[in-house]
Amino acid sequence: MDTKWKIILMVMLIIISISGIFIALFIFDSRNNLTSIVEIEIKSIRAIVKTIEEEKSHSYNNRIQTFINYTNLPRTEKLIRSFALQDRDELLRLTTPYLNVFRKENPYFSTFSWLTPDNHVFLRVHRPSSFGDDIGKMRSDIVDANKEHRRYAGYMTAKAGLQYRLVQPVSYKGEHVGILQFGLKDSMLLDAVYEKLKVPMGMAIPNTKFSFITHSKLPSLTGNTYTVQSKQVDLFQQSEDVIDWDREQQKVTLQGKTYIIANAFNLLNYKQEPQGYIFVALDISKQIETLRSRIGFMLFLSMSLLLISFYILHSSYGNLVQKIIDLNKALKQSNENLEQQVAQRTQKLQDALDDVKTLEGILPLCSYCKKIRDEKDEWQDVDSYIYTHSQADISHGICPECAKIHFPDYYEKNDV
């Protein structure tokens, strides 16, 4: 691969790296934004569910206490007395009108029961033919209310389902005579929340607690550890393989769509122990699809930029690189020529220096004719040798001694 393509490849790799980092940051930021949006929505849902639960359930706390306070509400004295006297028929006759009123006010009002101090059902006003059973093993709240003479409220599993139950100790003329219980249907909170939010939802109940439930009308789906009750139960078919109901929040794919399954409200008993929870399924398929579309667009844009960059590099920058390469080659050649010239001149100087050194050395001189023997063993006149082996020019003159010998008359006349 020549230098031009190496440079283009290096620049392309830099562009690809920068594009990859930018896309990664974009995906990370987009996912964080989606997570934040989901978190905000879940917090909002939890606040809504809590408000609805307090509105629908807790309002009965004061009402049940008022109902058994016959000193302030004299018309209820007869029914309290009939309960104290264990007169089931009279108690049914007196309390049935109240049951009708409660159901008219709230169609989810389901349980209106009287229980004896030994935790047996004395009368189920809503189902009068069923009585006499001991529910102490199933309902610890009733056991504690009978024992401690205190009112308790919370979500408890019973035959009718995981319902909101209020158990109120009843006394007549200062003597504890048993328990009055109000119960609200397990679908009350689900329907109220669904009406408000319009999202799939349900209750997740541990199988150990769901085993007590035999008469719930909510559609249910039993898994390995939890039973799901929901009017949209078909959505959660075969969900045991993909949903971990012990987690507060998780992303799952159901029927080809992506959902966030989140715990919206813990259903606590009178001891504040969890009996199950209400969950919501938030469809985030559109948000995921939007995110994927944006990522796809970013990838397309990056690829387009890469192609454009390649074209620019190949056409314009590539030519520039080629020119630079050619200039470098020319500069290299020029440097080589210059080095060669310098070497030649250096050699000439060295030769001249060697010549100078020859003159500075011992010269073989004829003792008679005064000729000098050169490096070729040839004899030259002194002036020829010096002219050849040095930078000096020769000029001829006569010394006084020679003048006396060769030109005595001229020497004496001019007194040289």
C-alpha positions in Angstrom: 0.0 0.0 0.0 1.5 3.4 -1.0 1.8 6.4 1.2 -1.2 8.1 -0.3 -3.6 5.3 0.6 -2.0 4.9 4.0 -2.7 8.6 4.9 -6.3 8.3 3.5 -6.9 5.2 5.5 -5.5 6.8 8.7 -7.8 9.8 8.3 -10.8 7.6 7.6 -10.1 5.6 10.8 -9.9 8.8 12.8 -13.3 9.9 11.3 -14.8 6.5 12.0 -13.5 6.6 15.6 -15.0 10.1 16.2 -18.3 9.1 14.6 -18.4 5.9 16.8 -17.8 7.9 20.0 -20.5 10.4 19.0 -23.0 7.7 18.2 -22.2 5.8 21.5 -22.7 9.0 23.5 -25.9 9.7 21.6 -27.3 6.2 22.4 -26.2 6.5 26.0 -27.8 9.9 26.5 -31.0 8.7 24.7 -31.3 5.7 26.9 -30.8 7.7 30.0 -33.5 10.1 28.9 -35.9 7.2 28.2 -35.0 5.8 31.6 -35.6 9.2 33.3 -39.0 9.5 31.5 -40.0 6.1 32.6 -38.9 6.7 36.2 -40.9 10.0 36.4 -44.0 8.2 35.0 -43.7 5.3 37.5 -43.3 7.8 40.4 -46.4 9.6 39.1 -48.3 6.3 38.9 -47.3 5.3 42.4 -48.5 8.7 43.8 -51.8 8.3 41.9 -52.3 4.7 43.2 -51.6 5.7 46.7 -54.1 8.6 46.5 -56.8 6.3 45.1 -56.1 3.6 47.7 -56.4 6.1 50.5 -59.5 7.6 49.1 -61.2 4.2 48.4 -60.2 2.2 51.4 -59.2 4.3 54.4 -62.5 6.2 54.4 -64.1 3.1 55.9 -61.9 3.3 59.0 -64.0 6.0 60.7 -67.2 4.5 59.3 -66.9 1.1 60.9 -66.0 2.7 64.2 -69.0 4.9 64.0 -71.2 1.9 63.0 -70.6 0.0 66.3 -70.8 3.1 68.5 -74.4 2.7 69.5 -74.2 5.3 72.2 -73.8 8.0 69.5 -76.0 6.1 67.0 -78.9 4.7 69.0 -80.5 2.9 66.0 -77.6 0.4 65.9 -78.1 -0.6 69.5 -80.6 -3.3 68.5 -78.2 -5.0 66.1 -75.3 -4.8 68.5 -77.5 -6.4 71.2 -78.7 -9.1 68.8 -75.0 -9.9 68.1 -74.3 -10.0 71.8 -77.2 -12.4 72.3 -76.1 -14.6 69.4 -79.5 -14.0 67.6 -78.4 -14.7 64.0 -81.8 -14.2 62.4 -82.4 -10.9 64.1 -78.9 -9.7 63.3 -79.4 -10.6 59.6 -82.7 -8.8 59.5 -81.3 -5.7 61.0 -78.0 -5.5 59.1 -79.2 -6.5 55.6 -80.5 -2.9 54.9 -77.1 -1.5 55.8 -75.4 -3.9 53.4 -77.6 -2.7 50.6 -76.8 0.9 51.5 -73.1 0.2 51.5 -73.2 -1.6 48.2 -75.2 1.2 46.7 -72.6 3.7 47.8 -69.7 1.5 46.7 -70.3 -1.4 44.4 -67.0 -2.8 45.5 -68.2 -3.2 49.1 -68.2 -7.0 49.5 -67.8 -8.3 53.0 -70.0 -7.6 56.0 -69.3 -10.2 58.7 -69.8 -10.8 62.4 -67.3 -13.0 64.2 -67.3 -14.5 67.7 -64.5 -14.0 70.2 -63.2 -17.5 69.4 -62.6 -16.5 65.7 -65.6 -18.3 64.3 -67.9 -16.7 61.7 -71.2 -16.0 63.3 -72.9 -14.3 60.3 -71.8 -13.3 56.8 -74.5 -10.8 55.9 -73.4 -10.9 52.3 -73.6 -14.7 52.3 -75.8 -15.7 55.3 -75.9 -19.4 54.5 -72.1 -19.8 55.2 -71.2 -19.5 58.9 -69.6 -21.4 61.8 -66.2 -21.8 60.2 -63.0 -21.1 62.2 -60.9 -18.6 60.2 -58.2 -18.0 62.9 -55.5 -19.9 60.9 -56.2 -17.8 57.8 -56.8 -14.4 59.4 -54.3 -13.4 62.1 -55.8 -9.9 62.1 -59.1 -11.2 63.5 -57.2 -13.3 66.1 -55.2 -10.2 67.2 -58.3 -7.9 67.2 -60.1 -10.4 69.4 -57.2 -10.7 71.7 -56.1 -7.1 71.9 -59.5 -5.4 71.4 -58.0 -3.1 68.7 -59.1 -2.2 65.3 -56.9 -3.3 62.4 -56.9 -2.5 58.7 -54.9 -3.8 55.8 -54.8 -6.2 52.9 -55.4 -9.8 53.8 -55.9 -13.0 51.8 -59.1 -14.8 52.4 -61.4 -17.1 50.3 -62.7 -14.1 48.4 -59.3 -12.8 47.4 -56.7 -10.3 48.6 -59.0 -7.7 49.9 -58.8 -4.6 52.0 -60.2 -5.7 55.4 -61.2 -3.7 58.4 -61.8 -5.6 61.7 -63.4 -3.7 64.5 -63.8 -5.1 68.0 -67.4 -4.9 69.2 -68.4 -4.5 72.8 -71.8 -4.3 74.4 -72.3 -2.9 77.9 -68.6 -3.0 78.5 -68.1 -6.6 77.5 -66.2 -7.7 74.3 -68.6 -9.7 72.2 -66.7 -10.3 69.0 -65.6 -8.6 65.7 -67.3 -6.7 62.9 -65.6 -6.9 59.6 -65.9 -4.8 56.4 -64.2 -5.9 53.2 -63.7 -4.3 49.8 -63.4 -6.3 46.6 -59.9 -7.0 45.3 -60.8 -5.5 42.0 -61.7 -2.1 43.5 -58.2 -0.6 43.5 -57.3 -2.2 40.1 -60.4 -0.8 38.4 -60.0 2.6 39.9 -56.3 2.8 38.9 -57.1 1.5 35.4 -59.8 4.0 34.9 -57.3 6.7 35.7 -54.3 5.4 33.9 -55.6 3.2 31.1 -52.6 0.9 31.2 -52.4 -2.9 31.7 -52.1 -3.8 35.4 -52.8 -6.4 38.0 -51.9 -7.9 41.3 -48.9 -10.2 41.9 -49.6 -12.5 44.9 -47.1 -15.0 46.3 -48.4 -18.6 45.8 -48.0 -19.2 49.5 -50.7 -16.6 50.2 -52.8 -17.2 47.1 -53.4 -20.8 48.3 -56.1 -19.4 50.7 -58.1 -17.8 47.8 -60.9 -19.9 46.4 -63.7 -17.5 45.4 -61.9 -14.6 43.6 -63.6 -13.6 40.4 -60.5 -11.9 38.9 -58.8 -13.9 36.1 -55.6 -15.4 37.4 -52.4 -16.9 36.1 -50.3 -19.1 38.4 -46.6 -19.3 37.9 -43.8 -21.0 39.9 -43.7 -18.4 42.7 -46.4 -15.9 42.1 -50.0 -15.8 40.9 -51.0 -12.9 38.7 -54.5 -11.5 38.8 -55.5 -9.1 36.1 -58.3 -8.3 33.7 -55.6 -8.2 31.0 -54.2 -11.6 32.1 -53.8 -12.8 28.5 -51.0 -10.3 28.1 -49.0 -12.1 30.8 -49.5 -15.7 29.5 -46.2 -17.6 29.7 -44.8 -14.6 31.6 -43.1 -16.8 34.2 -40.2 -17.4 31.8 -39.5 -13.7 31.2 -40.8 -11.8 34.3 -39.2 -11.9 37.7 -42.0 -10.8 40.0 -39.6 -10.2 42.9 -38.1 -7.3 41.0 -39.3 -3.7 41.5 -38.9 -2.9 37.9 -37.9 -4.7 34.7 -38.1 -4.5 30.9 -39.8 -7.4 29.1 -41.2 -8.3 25.7 -44.8 -9.5 25.7 -46.7 -10.3 22.5 -44.1 -8.5 20.4 -44.1 -5.3 22.4 -41.7 -3.9 25.0 -43.1 -3.2 28.4 -41.7 -1.9 31.7 -43.3 -4.0 34.5 -43.1 -1.9 37.7 -44.3 -2.3 41.3 -46.8 0.5 41.7 -48.1 -0.2 45.2 -47.3 -2.7 48.0 -50.4 -4.3 49.5 -49.6 -4.4 53.2 -51.4 -6.1 55.9 -52.2 -4.7 59.3 -48.7 -5.4 60.4 -47.2 -3.6 57.4 -46.1 -6.9 55.9 -46.3 -7.3 52.1 -49.1 -9.6 50.9 -48.5 -8.8 47.3 -48.4 -5.8 45.1 -50.1 -3.9 42.3 -48.1 -3.7 39.2 -48.4 -1.7 36.0 -47.2 -2.6 32.5 -46.0 0.5 30.6 -45.8 0.0 26.9 -42.6 1.7 25.7 -42.6 0.2 22.3 -43.1 3.5 20.6 -40.3 5.1 22.6 -38.0 2.2 21.7 -38.9 2.4 18.1 -38.3 6.2 18.1 -34.9 5.5 19.7 -34.0 2.9 17.1 -35.1 5.2 14.3 -32.8 7.9 15.7 -29.9 5.5 16.0 -30.6 4.3 12.5 -30.6 7.9 11.2 -27.4 8.6 13.1 -25.7 5.6 11.5 -27.0 6.5 8.0 -25.8 10.1 8.5 -22.4 8.8 9.7 -22.0 6.5 6.8 -23.0 9.3 4.4 -20.4 11.6 6.0 -17.8 8.8 5.7 -18.5 8.4 2.0 -18.4 12.1 1.4 -15.2 12.3 3.4 -13.7 9.5 1.4 -14.6 11.2 -1.8 -13.1 14.5 -0.7 -10.0 12.8 0.6 -9.6 10.7 -2.6 -10.3 13.6 -5.0 -8.9 16.7 -3.5 -6.9 15.8 -0.4 -5.6 12.7 -2.2 -4.2 15.0 -5.0 -2.7 17.2 -2.3 -1.1 14.2 -0.7 0.2 13.1 -4.0 1.7 16.5 -4.6 3.3 16.4 -1.1 4.6 13.0 -1.9 6.1 14.2 -5.2 7.6 17.2 -3.5 9.1 15.0 -0.9 10.6 12.8 -3.6 12.0 15.8 -5.4 13.4 17.2 -2.1 14.9 13.8 -1.4 16.5 13.7 -4.8 17.8 17.2 -4.5 19.2 16.3 -1.1 20.9 13.3 -2.6 22.4 15.4 -5.4 23.5 18.0 -2.9 25.1 15.4 -0.8 26.8 14.0 -3.9 28.2 17.4 -4.8 29.3 18.0 -1.2 31.0 14.6 -1.3 32.8 15.5 -4.5 33.9 18.9 -3.3 35.0 17.4 0.0 37.1 14.9 -2.0 38.7 17.6 -4.0 39.5 19.6 -0.9 40.9 16.4 0.6 43.0 15.9 -2.4 44.2 19.5 -2.3 44.9 19.1 1.4 46.9 16.0 0.6 48.9 18.0 -2.0 49.5 20.7 0.6 50.7 18.0 3.0 53.1 16.7 0.3 54.7 20.1 -0.1 55.0 20.3 3.7 56.7 17.0 3.8 60.3 16.0 2.7 60.8 16.7 -1.0 63.3 14.6 -2.9 65.5 17.3 -4.4 68.4 16.8 -6.8 71.5 18.1 -5.1 72.9 19.3 -8.5 70.1 20.5 -10.8 67.7 21.1 -8.0 64.8 19.2 -9.7 62.1 17.5 -7.5 60.9 13.9 -7.9 57.1 13.7 -7.9 54.8 10.8 -6.8 55.2 9.3 -10.3 59.0 9.2 -9.8 59.4 11.8 -12.5 61.7 14.8 -12.0 60.3 18.2 -12.4 61.7 21.7 -12.1 61.1 23.3 -8.8 58.8 26.0 -10.1 56.8 23.4 -12.2 56.3 21.2 -9.1 55.2 24.0 -6.8 52.8 25.3 -9.5 51.3 21.9 -9.9 51.1 20.9 -6.2 50.0 24.2 -4.6 47.9 27.3 -5.0 51.0 29.5 -5.2 52.0 31.4 -8.4 55.7 31.6 -9.5 57.5 34.9 -10.2 61.2 34.9 -11.1 63.9 37.2 -9.7 67.7 37.1 -8.7 69.2 37.1 -5.4 72.3 39.3 -4.6 74.7 36.4 -4.4 73.6 35.2 -7.9 73.7 38.7 -9.2 77.4 39.0 -8.1 78.2 35.8 -9.9 76.3 36.2 -13.1 76.0 39.9 -13.5 79.1 41.4 -11.8 79.3 44.5 -13.9 75.7 45.4 -13.4 75.9 44.6 -9.7 78.9 46.9 -9.1 77.5 49.7 -11.3 74.1 49.8 -9.5 75.5 48.8 -6.2 72.8 46.3 -5.8 
